[in-house]
Structures are given as structure tokens and as C-alpha cells.
Amino acid sequence: MSADYSHLSSAILEQCFGKVVQAVADCLFSATTRTLGQITSATKLSRKEVAFALAVLVKFRLVDFTASKANPFLAEYALRREDVLCLLRYPRYVHLVQTKYGNVGASISEELINSGSDTATGILLKCLAENENKAESPESYRNTFLEMITDHYIIKRPELLVGDDQDENVPKFETNECDFFRHPNIDLQLLAKIQKGEATLAEAKDSHMVWNLNHDRFHQDFRDTIMVDAIERKLGENAAECFRFILKIMYNTTDPWERKLSNQITFVEIKQAIERKSNNLDLMKYLDQYISLLTEDSLGFFRRVGDMGGGVYVVDMEHAFESLAFACVECVITERFGSKAARIFRVIRSKKYIEQEDLQKEAMIPSKEAKSLAYNLFQEQFIHVKIIKKPGGGSNGPAKAFYLFQVREKDTVRMLLDASYKSLYNTIERSNFEKNEHKGLIDKSQRLDSIVEAMKERGETDEYIAEIVETFTPPECEILNKVKNRIKTLSKAELTLDDTIFLLQMYQHHCTTLPTGIRKFK
């Protein structure tokens, strides 16, 4: 992990949990594993504060612990660095759940986010206590919770192994992939008794089963949306709907996080799925033409690999995210250096290696301008130079050197990813600065809004309410509006940067052999 990601993680953790948890996480970020004593001495915090911070991080699935190899009675803690960035994506998780399961699903996901992890009965009790959806019954909450487990949006954490020596040793957990999505036994009658105070949460039958959101399942949906949206922009809605069905068929036989290619899919399978589940008559009528469009498109998402059963196809994840990632890189170059620089980048990438003289001819750009743009791209590490030396003719003759431009794709993406981390960190810091700088004004505005709302509920006259509102002077209103607009712009920038980071992370997963932290079950 880079220094830029370290700073970003630190800022996110401080924003979400405070300075104590941030200090402990920073200490763990700088090492593979650390014991409680090592963290205490490194952070200069009290043992109680460190233990509480670790408990919070473990509850939110940001820290793992195992028994030390040197001393089995001593726990070693490790930070899940890749999952820290998921804290910024919680609003997107809630929005996705709301579109699929409505307000009940959104309420469940919000409580899971706030709790980090909890039992099913505990989560449902909190949802019912909030009472945001008064029309919904406890049964609807339970059914939605179970449906989210079935669809893998909620995952069960490993269960604690209970033994005679468990009091002395480091706790151990049983990881059984078959149980990750096994439905808990939620007793609605007991739930009602707990609400009335006639029973306790400890009496619940599912008290040993702890649940949290499954980040990988959400990321799978985000990834699919990126691909479907790209096809819709280029080939239209019907082609996008066709590809959406292809992805659903793919997941029946292929691990969702397979890095390169999916398992083979036949034309007959696609046709049967669309005829069974789609109401799009145009898509059914011209299905073979839409399949041809997808296979012949330069994006390369879908490839034909055989002729059996009307045609055998695969989804090429590697080529898909290579195309998408470098479309993103070219957009960045266009924004920073102009369209001619993007043309130079495309020429170099297509040619693999090219000399300066050939570059200006291929890109059809004047020599002086081509040299200037190529130098700018080289300086910002979008392109690199490979030197090939050829021995001279005589014994004392100078060696001849060829300077070839090239694009190191993995290095380019890594550089842009680090730049995105740095930009996101700067955006968060600037937003925090604006909020702290104008904290008094923002608090005054919020107090005034709450007073006005209370007055409206009491039925006060409009003239009296207008007099209260006028206590907020026009200069203060102007400053506040500027601050709100600035913070809103920074929030939009955060979302855009996170989209870019996610796309580049998908490139690293599907197009490289780098460890990415993405697994089918976590």
C-alpha cells in the first residue's frame, strides 16, 4: 500500500471513529501484525483506550486477530487495509439496497452499518425501535432480512469456538463457507416480548450468529453496473439488457470474482433466459443481431469461442476492464493536456514502442508540439522511455542508442490510482476545514432551522417567524450559501473520485496478478 493510501485511510478512520481509533489503525497500517502491548507502547495511549479501539475495529470487520506463533496465549492484530475505503461507500450500499428492497431493506442496512455487526434479532429490534416505517410489520422486516441473506448482501461472521481452555487461549473462530448464508431462526413472538420488556436479547435462539454487510456482493453489483452502462452508452438499451442477462447466466456457473474469463455460455442458454424473463419483444426478435453487436464491439466484453449449440461465448473480464480503465486514463489526459496529448497516448499504446520521429507522423501533429506533449506525458509518468543500445561499427566507435516511447499499462494505472487517493484525501481534508472554519455559522443556521420548525408546529404567525428568520443577517446568509455550495461540490468530487478508484481497482483485480483483497467470501 502506498503512502497516499495510508493518509487517505487515516483521514477516513478519523472522520468515522475519532482520533484514538485512528492512532491505533495508523500503528497497525505500518506493520503486518502487532500485539496489544506493542500498539500501546507505539501509540502512547493507555491499554484501556487501545483495547476499546481494537474492539471497535474488530466489530466493524477492519481488524483480524490470531494467536501468535511464538506465544499461543498472545493475540496479534492485523488491519484489513483494503476494507477501510469501504467506509466511504456506505451511502451507495444503502441506496442500492433501497432500490432492491425498499425502505425496510434500507433501514436494515443502515442499522448494520451503524452497528458494524450484530445478531439478526438485535438488528430487527433496533429497526423496530426506530419506527421509521410504521406501516411495516416485524414479519416484513424478518422476511426482508432473510431475503438479503439469500441474495448474499448480508453475510454471517465466523462463529466462536467454545472449549474448556477458551478462557486462557486466544479466541478461535470456525469458518464454514456453507454456513455463511444459512438463515437464522428469528422468533417473532420472542421479538415482541423483548419489545415489551418481558424477555431479554440473550434468550434469542440466534444469539451465536453475528451478521454484517457483504462488501464483495455490493462491489459485484457496482462492477456489473459499470459494464452495462458502458454498453448502453455505446450500443443502446437493448444490447445493455441482453448483456445484463448474460451476466446473470454467467454467475450460475462462474465465481463472481474470476479474474480473467467466465465459463462458457451457449446461445441457447441466453435465448431461453431472455424468453423466460424479459418482456422486450425487440430484444427477442433480433437477439442474434444484438449478440453479434456485443461480440464484434471494440470494447471486447463478450467473445465467441465456439460454434456448438448456436454459438459458445465467454465474458472477457480482463479485456473489458482494460478497455474501461484506459478510457478513463485517456479522459484524464484530455482534461489535463488536451485532445492531442490523448491522441499521442493512444498512438504509443497501440504501437507498443515508437520513436519520436515516427510518433509525430502517426499522430499527425507538428514536430515541436508533439515533442512538448510527449515530454509532458513522460514527466507525469503516463508514458515511459525504453533505451536500446547498439554497439558501434569500430572498436572505438560510439554505441548508438534508440529512444523508444512506450506505455507501461500497470504502472500507469497504479500511478493514477495513487493520484486519486491523494486527491480524495485532499478533498476530505478541505471539506473538514470548511466545516471547522465556519462551524459557528453552520450551528447557528441549524439552531435557527429547528426553532422555525418548532414555531410552525405550534402554529405561530408568518410575521413572527419572519422576524426570527431575519436575525440571520444577509452577509451571514451569503457566506453560509457559499460554504454550503463549496461543501456540496467537494462531496460530488468525493463520489466521482471513488468511482474512478473503484474502476482502477477492478482493472488491478482482473488484469494483473496483484493481491487485491477481493475474495468470494470474507
N, C-alpha and C positions, 0 to 999 in steps of 0.2 A: 504494500500500500504506500502511496506517495505522501509527501508532507502536506500537499494541498488537501488530500482526503482526510488526513489527520486533523487539520484545522477545521475543516467542514464538520467532521464528526463531533469535535469538541464543542463547536457552536450549537449544533443541533441538540446535543445532550444537555447543555446548559439551559437552552431555551425550554426544553421539556421537563427536566428534573431538578435543575438548580446546580449550584457550584460544587457541592460536596460530591454528588454523583459524577459530575463532570471530571473532577480531580481524580477520582478512583478509576473512571473509564480511561482517562488520558494515561494513567500509570499502566493500565493493562494493555493499552494500544501499543506502547513502546516495547513490550516484551511478549513472548509467546505465552508463557504462563507465569503466575505469581501466587505465592501463598498469602494468607491474611496478614502475617507478620511482615512480610516484605512490602505489601501495599501500605501498611500502617507507617513503617519507617520511611518509605519513599514520599508519601503524601504529607507527612507530619500531622495527620488527623488522628483523633482518638480511635481506639479499637472499636468502640460502640458505633461511631459515625461510619467507619469503613464497613462494618458488618451490616448496618442498615442500608448503606448504598449498594452493597453487593446483593442484598435480599431484593431490593427494587429491580436491579438489573437482571437477576435470575428470573423474577416474576414476569418481566417483560421480554424474556427469552433473548436477552442481549449478552448474557454471560453463561458459559458452561463450566462445570467443575467436575473433577475426577480425583481419585486418590493418587497421591504422589507415589512414584515408583520407588523412591528412596525411603519413604515413610508412609505406609498404608493408612495411618491414623491422621494424616495431614492432607487437607484438600488444596488442590491447585486450581486457580481460576483463569479462564481464557475468555477474551472478548470476541464476540461474533461481529467482526468489523463490517462485513457486508450488509448486516441487517440494520445497522444504525440509520442508513439512508431511508429505510422503510418508514421511519417515524414521520418523515415529510409527506409520505404518500397516504397517510391515514384518511384525509378528506376524500381522496379518489377512491379508496376502498369503500367508504360509506356510500358514496354516490353510486358506485357500481352495484352494491347490494340493494340500494333503494330502487334502482331501475328494474332489478330482477324480482325482489321480494316485497317491495312496498315499504311503508313506514315501519311496519313491525320488524322487518329484516334490518332496516337502518338503525332502529332502536337497539336491537340485539348486538349489532356490530359496534355501535358506539360504546355500549357497556363493556364489551370485550376489550375495546381499545383503552378505555379508562382503567379497567382492572388489570390489564396485561394478560392475566389468565385466571380462570375461576371455574367452579363446577357449574354444570348446566342449571341445577336448581338455584344456585346463588345468582347466576346471571338473570334468570327469569324473574326472581324476586325483585331485583333491582329495577328491571324493566317495568314491572307492575307497580312498583313504588313510585316511579317517576310519573306514571299515569298520563303520559303524553297522548296515547291513543286510547281514549276512554271507551270507545265503541268496541275495541278488540277484547276478546276473552282470553283467559290463561291458556285455553286449548289451542287457539290460533298461534300464540307465542310458541308453545311447545312444538306444534307441527312445523312452523317456520324454522325453528332451531334444528329440528331433525332433518328437514329438507336441505338446509345449508350444510349439514354434516354429510348427507348423501352426495351433494354436489361438490364436496371437498373444500368448501370455503372455510369450514371450521375443522380443526384437527385436534385429536387428543394427544396430550403430552405423555411421555413415558411414565408408567406407574412406579411408585416407590416399592422396592422390595423389602418386605418385613421379615426380619430374622432375629435370633436370640442375641447376636452380637452387634445389632444395628446401632445400639446406644453408644458404642465405643468407636466403631468404624465410620468412615465417610459414607453417607447415604448412597445407595446404588439404585439404579432405575432399570426396569425391564422394558426393552424396546422391541415391540412386536408389530411389524407393519400391517398385519392382518387386523389388528385392533384399533388402528389409527382412526378409522371411520365407523367403528361399531357404535350403534345407537345406545345412549344411556337410558336407564329406567327412571323416567321422570314421573313421580306420583303427584297428580294434580290435587288429590284430597289432602295430602301432606302439605302441599304448597299453600292451600287455603288455610290450614291450621297454623302454619308458620306466620302467615299474614295476620291472623287473629291473635297471635301470641300464645297459642295452645301447644306449640311444639317448637323445637329448635332445628337449626340447619344441620346439626351433627346427626340427626336421625334420618337424613335423606339417604336413599339407597345408592346414590351415585356420588357420595362424598369422596370416594377414592379416585374419581375420574375428573381430571382437570383439562380444560379446553382453551384454545386460543385461535386467533385467525391464522389461516394458512397462506402466508405471503406468496408462495410459489403459484398457488391457484389463481390469485389475483393477477400476478405478473403474466401468467399464461394468457389470460383474457386481454390484458393490455397489449401483449405481443400480437395476438390474433387481430386485434382492432387496427394496429399499425399496418399489417399486411392487407387486410380487407379494405381499409381506407385508401391505401396506395393504388389498389386495383380499381376501386370505384372512381377515383380521380382520373385514371388513365383510360379505363375500358368501359366504364359505366356501371349502373346499379345491378343489372342482371348478371354480369360477369362477377361482380363482388358477391352477390348472393350465391352463385354457383361455387365460388371458392370457399365461402363460409360453410357450405355443406361438405365440401371436400375435407376441410379441417376437422369437422365433426366425425367423419368416417375415419380419418387418419388416427384420431385418438382412441378408436376402438382396438387398434392393433399395435400402436406405436407409443413408446414412452413419450410423454409431452415434452420432455427436455432432451430428447435425442439430438445430438449436436449437428449431424450432417444431413442425412437423408431419412425420410419416412419409409416405412414398409410399403410394399406395392399396393396400389389401389386400382381396381378394374373399372372400365367404363360402365359395366352393368351395375356395379355397386352404387356408383354415383347416380345413375339414371333411376334406380329403384328408390334410393333415399329421397331424391327430389320429387318423384311422382307420389311418394307416400306422405311427405310432409310439407311440400310447397304448393302455394296457390297461384304461382306465377306461370301463366299459360305460355307467355313468350319464351320463358326460360326452358320449359318442357319441349316446346315445338322446335327451338333452334339450339338444343343442348349441345349437339356435336360441333356446331359452329363456335359456341362460347368456349368449349373445351379446346378447340383449335386456337382460338384467340389467346387463351391462357398459356398454352404450350409454346406458341410462336412469339410471345411478347419478350422484349429485350430484358425485362426485369428478371426473368428466369425463375419465377416462384414455383412453376409446375412443369414437369418434364415427362415426355413419353419415353418409356424404356422397353416396350414390347408390344406385340400385336395380338396377344391372346385375349379372348373374351371381349372383343371390340376395342381393345387397347389397354395397355398396362401403364400406369403412371406413378410418379413419386413426387412428393413435395420436397423441393430442394431448399432447405433452411439456410444452408451455407451461402448459396448464390443469392438468395432473397435478401439476407441481411448485409451481404457485401454491397449489393446494389443500393439498398436504402441508406446504409452508413455513408457511402461515398457521395450519394446525392446530398446528404446533409453537409459533408465536408465541402463540396462544391458551392453550396449555398453560403457557407461561412466565408469562403474565399471571395465569392462575388460581393458579399456585403463589405468586406474589408479592403479588397484590392480592385474590384471591378470585374466585369464580364470577360475582359481579355485575359486577365490572370487565371480565371476559371478555365478558359479555353486552353491556355498553356498547360495547366494541371492535367486536363483531360488528355491532351496530346501525349504528354510524358507518360501518363499511366497506361495509355493504350499501346505505346511503343516499347514499354519496359525500360529501354535505355535509348538515349538520344543525345547527340552533340548539339552545342549552341547554334552552329550554323544551320543544321537541319531543323532545329526547333522553330526558328523564325519563319522558315519556308512552310513547314507543316501547319503552323498556327496562322500563317498569313498575316503576320504583324511586323511592322518595321523593325529593323535590327536594333536600334537604340532603345525603343520601347520594350521589345522582347527581353533584352538584357536586363533592363531595370526591373521589370515584373518578375523575371526568373530569380533575380537577386533577392527581391523582397520575399518571395516564396521560400527561397533557400534560408534566408535569415530567420524566418518564422517557423522553420522546420517542417513545412508542408512538402518540400522536395529535398532530395539529398544528392550528393555528387559522388560518383564512383570513379576512381583514378585507375587507369590501366597503363602500365609502363611497358614499353617495347625497347629492347636493347638496341643501341646504335650500330651502324654498319661496321666501323673500325674498332680497334682495340681501345682507342682513346675517345671515340665518338660519344657524344652525349646521348643519354637514353631519351627516347621520345615518349611523351605521355599524352594519353587521351582522357579528356574530362567529360564524363557522361552523366547527364541528369537522370535520376530515377525516383520513383515513389516507393518508399518502404511503407506498405499499407498498414501493417500492425503498429509500427512506430508512430505513424501519422494519427491513427485513431487514439492511441494511448496519449499522445501529446494533446489532442483536442479534448480528451476526457479529463485530463488534469487541468486544462484551461477552464473547462466547465465547472469542475469542483471549486476552483479558485473564484470564478465569477459568482457561483451560488453562495459561497462563503461571504464574499463582499456584499452581495445583495442582502443577506440575512443581517450582517453587521450594520449596514446602512439603515435598514428598516428599524432595527433595535435603537440605533442612535436617534432617528427621527422621533420615535415614541418616547424615549427618555428625555430628549431635548424639549419636547412640548407636552410633557406629562401633565403639568398643572392645567394647561388649556384643555386637553382631552378629558381629564377628570371633571373639570368644570362643565364641559359640554354634556357629559354623561349624567351628571347630577341634575342639570337643568332639564334634560330629556325625561328623566324619571319623575321630577317634580311636575312637569307638564302633563305626563301620562296620568299621574295620580289626581291632578286637578280635573282632567277630562272625565275621569271615572266618578269624581264627586259631583260633576255637573256644574263646575264654575263657568262664569260668563266668558265669552270670547275676548271682551275688552280687558278683563283682569288677567287672562292667560297671556294676551299680547304684551301687557305691562311687564310680566315676569320674563317673557322671551327677550324683551328689549334690554334687560340687564346684561345681555351678551352683546357687547359693542360691535359696530361694523368692522373696525380694524381687527378685532379678535375673530370675527366670522371669516374675514378674508384670509387670515393666517391659518385658521383651522381648515378651511377648504383646500388651501394649498398643501397642507400636511397630509390631509386625507387622500388627495389625488396622488401625492408622491408615494404614500404607503401602498395605495391600490396599484400603482404602476410597478412598484417593487414586487408586490405579491404576484402579479401577472408574469413578471420576469422569472420569479422562482418556479412557477409552473412550467414555463417554456424551457428553462434550463433543465428541470427534472425530466421533461420529455426527451430532450437531447441526450442526457446522461443515460436514460433507460435504453434508448436506441443503440448507443455506442456500447453499452454493456451487453446487449443482445448480440452485437457483432462479435464481441470478445468471446461470448459463450459458443456461438455457432461457427465461427470462422477461425478460431485459434484453439490451441490446446492448453490455454491458461486456466488455472483453477478459478472458478467464478463463484463458488458458494451456493450455486443453484443445484438443488437435488430434488428428486421426485417427492421424497418425504423428509420433512425436517421436524 
